[in-house]
Amino acid sequence: MSGLIHDSDEHRAIRESVAKICARYDQRYFLERSRANEDITELWAELGEAGLLGVHLPEEYGGGGGGMQEAVVVVEELAAHGMPMLVWVISPAMIGSVLAAHGSPEQKRAWLPGIADGTKKVAFGLTEPDAGSNSHQVATTATRDGDGWRLSGSKYYISAVDQADAILVVARDAQASTPEKKRLSLFIVPTDSPGLSYQRIDTSIVSPDKQFSVFFDDVFVEPENIVGVEGDGLRQVFAALNPERVLVGAITSGVGRYAIEKASDYAKTRSVWSVPIGQHQGVAHPLAAAHIDVEVARLATKHSAELYDAGHPGAGEAANIAKYVGAEAALKALDQAIQTHGGNGLAHEYGLSELWFVTRLMRTAPVSREMVLNFVAQTSLGLPRSY
């Protein structure tokens, strides 16, 4: 299917490598593992061995030396084969980016090679039941205990904790904070730490990457596990948030591609009244409009990755826009693909309806569409701050 994105030779090679692996691990494998609450262990390992988990990480720590543009190609292509991977966004992209930017040399050596080759995963612990989008109100607290810290509190809707070797936890620093201003710090917390527990949240999302509540009951954190500067965690978190938004744009663009391709193929072969249903404008026009929206989302995502890699000050705005338009375009494409299939759109055989809830999640997470609109209103348009 033609599109507006024209890959460089390097990006074309990356896309082809992903496609070859996806041909061996197709969507049926992905969905069967998801429904059975099992990990996609073999697929993840093969992506790591092929260098497709660390394309954006520094070469000296086992990565490919590329940037967010290369990560976009991998994540979009996986989703375009019906396999949207939340954990790719979290561990290689978000955690890898934070550690590459703010980790100590020892932390980089300890974690980045494993993240790049797929032998280690790190979850991200920011969201809390009573904080939501307001990161300033994080209540999980880190209190000094000798050279280390004690963590107490809880996190909510944390993805893939059951697969992770550690969690990068955002906590309020008790020593650095004042009543007027809360200061945050980042900590690498192994998931087998005494006092750390988690409980799965039952959702309608069909994905190998499940959601969890995580509890910290006086969890001790070793002194070498603080990331970056104590009390400066909020600024450091932004090394994760922009890549997250860019790659949500990539995931949703890929889902949109997958949905439109499936619907177009079906509309060419399914006949009613002796003609393919795609010959009718009532079917063709909505699919064409959805394709246009997805291609615009792909362009916005590509642009946001370019700005991020260049260190451009507009990268934050572009990343938010990519996330917004990607989610909206993918939901429209998926809905129209289901409609085109009629009753078959809800049959497991066609692999469309299972993607609905994980795609719908992208309208709400990692930042809601309303918060994106708030950001654009005040940052792009200069309107008064609403919160």
Secondary structure, DSSP 8 states (H G I E B T S, - for coil): ---S----HHHHHHHHHHHHHHHHS-HHHHHHHHHTT---HHHHHHHHHTT-SSTTS-GGGTS-S--HHHHHHHHHHHHHTT---HHHIIIIIIIHHHHHHH--HHHHHHHHHHHHHTS--EEEE---TTTTT-GGG---EEEEETTEEEEEEEEEEEETGGG-SEEEEEEEETTT--SS---EEEEEEETT-TTEEEEEE--S--SSS-EEEEEEEEEEE-GGGEESSTTBHHHHHHHHHHHHHHHHHHHHHHHHHHHHHHHHHHHHH-EETTEEGGGSHHHHHHHHHHHHHHHHHHHHHHHHHHHHHHT-TTHHHHHHHHHHHHHHHHHHHHHHHHHHHGGGGGSGGG--GGGHHHHHHHHHSSS-HHHHHHHHHHHTS------
